Amino acid sequence: MAEVTQRLHIDWTRCDGRGLCTELLPDVLTRDDWGYPLARKAAREPLVPGESLKYAKAAVKRCPRLALRLLPTVETEARQTKCE
């Protein structure tokens, strides 16, 4: 059975490091020395856990530079087993 999750895409050409997304998603993102968001798990497009999805949606909606997007991703059981 496949579980649908979301990944967070950051458009680096738009982001100016204000940090609102890192405040709303502290379990997914951290900041670099200049305030730009970094994924905590060093992923290019970090997965957003289900319990953080409402905060991710708020971050996308409130980003002053429209630099964030949520993208669907499908995680299958076989793929999850390989990662463990």
Secondary structure, 3 states (H helix, E strand, C coil): CCEEEEEEEECCCCCCCCCHHHHHCCCCEEECCCCCEEECCCCCCCEECHHHHHHHHHHHHHCCCCCEEEEEEEECHHHHHHHC
